[in-house]
Amino acid sequence: MSPTTPSTTPSTATAAVTSSRRTIEYRGVPAPAPAPGTAVVRMASVTLCGTDAHIWDDDYATDLPIIQGHEAAGTIAALDAADATGAGGGWAVGDRVAISPMVYCGTCHACSIGRVNACRHMSVYGCYEDGSLVTEQAVPLQKLYRIPESLSLDLAPLHEPLSIAMQAVNRGRATAGERVLVSGAGPIGLLATVYLKDLGCDVTVSDMNADRLALATAMGADRTLTVSREEFPTPAQQTELDELTGGDGPSLVIDATGAPVSLATGIDLVATAGRVVCVGISDQELRLTLRTLPVKEIDLLGSRNSQNLSGEALELLDRHQHTIAGLLTHRFAFEDLDAAFESLVDPSAGVGKIAIDFPAVTTTPEGDTRP
């Protein structure tokens, strides 16, 4: 059991520290003070993903202890005096902001060609360094994005996984009217579906889970295919795909499963000269014959994180917020993280995304603008 959460005072913040496997400790830590070019963000909401589950289970390439949380939104609680403009397009106390958690070096080969999402020395708040499961966090201003006025703080953290889904779709060079297969109806696959429909694509989503496929339909999929462990596609499903694509197969496949068999199937199904994007991650091996890629001359593309797409993701999220809101299936208070993580790893819980709500704190500029 986690200790009782300490009360937060102006000089103290409360951090949820994953100290060892499946152990979260609430600790009082010094409240961050703003420095030039940074803001203190008072957290409002953090959403959890599969990566969080792996870190909590001490099954990830990071060292414990760590403060998790990389999908976050809140309000600016304090600014350095030089940054506290209050008007004219600058930052001000009370501004609602989403946090981009990706940190990159800017000098490696990937960064030098604009592919900062693949930085050789990448870090991510909450994954490789302390993140946002804390009541207040100091964040560089360049990592903050304004939340559209019509978008709820509760939904704003979803800009981060949405930006990852958008990156995968952009890697695949999706265009209006083309037939796309999205393999995997987890959060990234579902958010990719929303973006693909926004671009005007025809989208088929495949998954083994009926509830996830129902959610895919609710989020705009034109059709769904149920994946069987014994056979996929079945003859009937193959006929459906052939009729849809004139026998060519989908011109773009987005694989968001992390399962080698799913990616291999996508490579088999994709049209000659089509594109396959792998955004699902696992340590399992993929085996292909050396005829597969050259004979079909397909583009097999990896996709990681996003190329600073948080701003565009917030705009997309704002446009489709009523649809995407259905992805948030569970909410827990910041004080109930043990229960939240137990639900996150429980296959029977039917989790889409879990949101963590932070205690509401009444703020005033006089109390929060620190020199």
N, C-alpha and C positions, 0 to 999 in steps of 0.2 A: 504494500500500500504506500501511496505517496504521502509525505508529510503535509500538514495543513499549510495552505498557501499563506505566506506572510503578507501583511497589509502593505500597500504601496504608499510611500510618502514622497514629498518632493525630492528628497535626496536618495531615494531607493527605488529600484525597479525590481520586478519579480520575473525571474527566468525559469523556464522549464528545461532542466538539463537532463538529457539522456546520458546517465552516468555509467551504465553497464547494460548488458542485454536485458531488454524488456523492463528497464527500471528508469522511471522518471522522478527526479527530485526537484521540488520547487525551492529555489534559493533566492534570497535577497541579494541583489548586486547593486553596485553604485549606479545611480541614474546617469545616463550619458549626458555630457555637456556639449553644446554645439561648437564646432570649430568653423573657421572660414571654409565655405564650400560644402558644408554638411548641414543636415537638418536632423533634429530629434523627432522621430515619428512615433506617435502614440498608437499602438496597434489596435485595430478594430476587429479584424477577421483574418484568419489564416486557413487555407484549405490544405488537406493532406492528400498525398498520392502514394503510389506503390513504392517509390523510392524511400519515402518516409518509413514505410513498413520494414523495408530491408535494413535501414539504419537502426531503427528501434530493435530489430532482431539481431543486431550486430553482424549483419551479413552484407556489408557494403564496404567499398574502398574508402573508408574514412576511419578516423580514430575517435574512440569515445574517451572522455565525455565531450558532448557537443550540444549546443542549443539548436534544435531542428527548426524547420519552417522556412520554405522557400517560395510559397505562394501566398503573398501578403498584401494587405491594404490597411491604411489608417489615416490619421490626420497629423499634420505638422504641429508639434507641441512647442517647439523652440527652434530659434534660428540664431546664428551669429548676427550681431548688430549690422554688419556690412551687407548681409543677405536679406534682412528683414525689411523689404521694400514696402510691402503692404499694398502696392498698386503698380500700374504700369507694366504688367506682364511679368513681374518678378514673383518671388515666393513670399508667402505670408503665413503667419500662425493661423491655424484653422483650415488651411488648404487640404483637400482630400486627395490622397496620393496612393498610387500603386507602386510597388517596389520591383524593379528588375533585379533578380538575384545573381545574374551572371557577371563574373569578373574575368577579364582577359588581359593578356600582357601587352598587346598592341605591336609587338616586334617579331614574333615568330612568323614562319612562312604563311600559315593560314591567315593570321591577322594582317599580314602585309598585302594580301590579295582581297581583303574585305570579308573573309570567312571567319569572323571573330568567334562564331558559335562553335568552331572546331579548334579553338586555340590550344596549342600544345600544353600550355600552363594554366588552363582554365581552372577557376574556382567558382563555387556557387554557394551563396549564403544558405545555411541550413543543411548543406550536404558535405562540404569540405571545410567550412569555417562556420562560426556561430551565425545563426539566422534569426528568424522573426518570432519564434515562440517565446517572446519576452514582452513585457508590457510597454517598454520603450526601447527603441533601437536608433543609434546614430547611423545615418545613411548619406552617402555622397549625393549631392543634388542631381548629378547627371544620371543617377540610378532611379530617380523619381519621375513618375508620369502622372499628369493631372487626370483625375477621374471625371468623365463627362457628368454634367449636372444631373442628367436624368438616370444615371446608373447608380444602383444601390452599392454602398460599401460592402454589403454582404456578398455580392456577386463579383466585385472587382478583383479579388485574388485569382479568379479563374482566367484572368488575362494571361497568366504565365503558362498553364498547359495549353491554352488556346494558341499562344504564340508558337509553341512547339508543333502543334498540329498544322498551323499555317506554314511553318518552315518546311514540313514534309510535303505539303501540297505544292508549295512554290518550287521545291526541288524537282517535283514531277512535271512542272510546266503545264499545269492543268489549264485547259481552255474551255470556254463555253460550248456546250453541246456534246462534248465527248463522253463516252461511256467509261465509268470508273468503278472499280471494285475496291472496297475498303474491307480488308481482312482484320477482324477484331473489333468488337463493339465495346471496348473499354473506353475510358475518358478521352484518350487521344484519338482513337478511331471515330468516336461520336463527334468530337469537336472538328475533326477533319471533314466529317460529313456536312456539318453546318457551313463550313467555309466553301466546300465544293459546291453546295447548293447555291450559296451566295454568288459564286462565280458563274452559275448557269449550267453546271454539269448534271448528267444523269448518274445517280449513285446507287449501287448495289452494296449492301453490307452483309458480311457473313460472320457468324459466330456460333458457338455451341450452346450458348445460354439463351433460352427463350425470353427471359425478362430483359436482357440486354438488347435483344433484337426488337422487342416492343419499344424500348427507349429509342432505338435507332429510327424506327418509324415515326415516333413522336418528334424526333429532331430533324425530320425531313427526308429520310432515305426513301427512294422511289420503290425499292423492294428489298427484301431480306432473304438470305439463304441460311438454312440451319445446317451446321457442319456436324457430320457424324464421325465418330472415331473409326468406324468401319470403312466408310467410303465418302469421299468428297472430291469433286462433285458427283452426285448420283447421276445415272443416265437422264433422268427427268430434269435435273438441275443443269446438266450440260446442254440439253436441248433448249432450255430456257435461255441460257447465255448465248447459244448459237443464234437463236432467233432474234435476240436483242442486238447482236453485233454483226449480223450477216455472216456468221461463221468465223469471223476474225478473232474474237475474244476481246476483252476490254483493252483499250489503248493505254490505260494507266491503272496500276495496282498500287495501293498504299497498304503495306503490311504493318499493322500495329500490334502484333501478337507476341513477338519475341520467340515464336516457335519455329524451328527449322522446317518442319513439315509444311507449315502454312506458307512460309516464304517460297519453298520449292514448288508448292502447288500454284502459287501466284505466278511464278516464272513459267510454269507449264501453260497456264491459262492466258497470259498476256498476249496480245496481238504481236505478230512479227513486226519488228521495229518499234515496239511499244516501250514503255518505261515502267520499272518496278522500283518503288521507294521503300526501303526498310527503315522504319522508325522504332520498331520494337527491339528491345535489347535483351540478350541472355548470353550465357557463357557456353551454350551448346553449339556443337559443330554443325555446319551446313555442308552437305556433300552434293556436288553436281558433276555431271560428265563434262568433259571439255568440248563437247559439241553444243551444249545448251546455249551459251551466250553467243558464240560466233554465228551459228546457223540461223538463229532468229534475229541476230544483230539487235538485241535489246539493250537499253540503258539500265544497269543495275546500280542504284544510288543509295548511299547511306544518308541519314538525316539525324542531326543532333541539335538540341536546344533551338535557338532562333537567332537570326541576324538582326538583333535589336528591333524586334517586331512588336514590342509591348504597346507602343502607341497605336499602331494599326489594330492590334488585338483588342484594345479597349474600345475602339470605334466599332469593330465588328461585334463585340460583346454587347455594346449599347444597342446596336441595331436589332440584335436577336436575343435580347436578354430574357424575354418571356419563354422562348424556346429552350435556351441554355439553362435557365433556372431549374428545369426538371432534372438536370444532372446532379444537383445537390440533394441527396437523399437523406442525409443524417446531419444533425447539428449537436454539438456538445459545448459546454462552457469550458473556458480555459482551465478551470479547476478540476475538470473531469477528463484529463488526457488519458489516464489509464483506460477508462471505458472506451474512449474514442479509438485508441490503438487496438484494443481487443476487437472492436467491431471491424476495424480496417482489415484485419487478417482473418476474419471469420467468413468463410465462403457462404455460409447460410444467412448472413446478415443482409444480403442484397444491396451492398454499398455501390453507389455510383461515385459520388464524391462526399467527403466529410468536411464540414466547416466547423472551425473553432471560433467561438465568440468570446471576445475579451470584455472585461467589466467596463461599463460606461463610466466615464469620468467627466464631470463638468469642468470646462476650461474657460479661462479668460485670457485675453492677450497680456494683461498686466501681470498675471501670474506665470505666464509661459514664455514670454519673449526674454531670453537671457542674453546679456551682453557677452 
